[in-house]
Amino acid sequence: EVQLVQSGAEVKKPGESLKISCKGSGYSFTSYWIGWVRQMPGKGLEWMGIIYPGDSDTRYSPSFQGQVTISADKSISTAYLQWSSLKASDTAMYYCVRHESGNAFDIWGQGTMVTVSS
Amino acid sequence: DIQMTQSPSSLSASVGDRVTITCRASQGISNSLAWYQQKPGKAPKLLLYAASRLESGVPSRFSGSGSGTDYTLTISSLQPEDFATYYCQQYYSTPPWTFGQGTKVEIK
C-alpha cells in the first residue's frame, strides 16, 4: 500500500525549534516529489513547498520562503519540515503530499498538528 | 502567482440534488486542475485531476469539466457521504501551486 505516515502532534513554545517528518512507503520514494501543505484552524489549504528526494531539488512558495526549511533523507524515505523559531501563527495542521511532476497530489499524509503557545 | 477563485464558499443541498462548484484561475492553466474532498478531521482526498479525470476508486457521480481559466466540479446526485469541503487546485507550470478557498457542502 502506498502511504505517507507523518510524525505525531507537537506542542511548542514561541521561539522553539521543530522538525516534523513524513515517511513514504509502498513506492519508489526518490521518483516522486514530496510537498507540504498548511491548514490553519478553520481555514483552507496553502501550498508551502516541495522537494524531490532523488536530488534534493527544493522549491518554496514565496509566502513560506525563509520561514521554513524542507529536507529529505532518501536513505530512510523520509521528508522533513522544520522551523528554527516558531511563532504562535505557525499553529496549524501540516500535511505532506506526494505527486509526480506535472500532476496532482495523489497521496496525503494523515497530518501533523503543531500548536505553538506560551 | 496564479490565483484561484472558487464559488460558492458554501451551499446547502439535499440528498439526491445535483451540485455544481466552480473555480476560476487568474490565467489559463491548460487543464492542470485538481479537485479534492476534505471531511472534518481528515486529510484531503484527490477526486479528479487534469480537470476531468476521475481518480481510481472515486464514484462516477463526481465529474469535472472546463478549459482555459474556468472549471467545474459536478456531483450528479448528492449522497450523505458527500457532505464535505471541496477544494480546487492548479498545478500548472512552475510553483507555487495554489488552492481555491474551498466550498463547504452542507445538508439542507
Contacts between the chains, C-beta under 8 A, distances in Angstrom:
chain1	res1	chain2	res2	distance
A	44	B	87	6.7
A	44	B	99	6.1
A	44	B	100	7.6
A	44	B	101	5.3
A	44	B	102	4.7
A	45	B	36	7.7
A	45	B	38	8.0
A	45	B	44	6.7
A	45	B	87	5.6
A	45	B	89	7.6
A	45	B	99	4.4
A	45	B	102	7.5
A	46	B	99	7.0
A	47	B	89	7.8
A	47	B	95	7.1
A	47	B	96	5.6
A	47	B	97	5.1
A	47	B	98	6.5
A	47	B	99	6.7
A	49	B	95	7.6
A	50	B	95	6.6
A	59	B	94	7.8
A	59	B	95	5.0
A	61	B	95	6.8
A	61	B	96	4.1
A	62	B	1	7.3
A	62	B	96	6.8
A	63	B	96	7.6
A	95	B	43	5.6
A	95	B	44	7.4
A	99	B	91	7.5
A	102	B	32	7.4
A	102	B	91	7.1
A	103	B	49	6.5
A	103	B	91	6.9
A	104	B	34	3.6
A	104	B	46	5.7
A	104	B	49	3.8
A	104	B	50	7.8
A	104	B	89	7.0
A	104	B	91	6.0
A	105	B	34	7.0
A	105	B	36	7.7
A	105	B	44	8.0
A	105	B	46	6.4
A	105	B	89	7.4
A	105	B	91	8.0
A	106	B	46	5.3
A	106	B	49	7.6
A	106	B	55	7.0
A	108	B	43	4.2
A	108	B	44	5.8
A	108	B	45	7.1
A	108	B	46	7.9
A	109	B	43	6.7
A	110	B	43	5.8
A	111	B	43	5.4
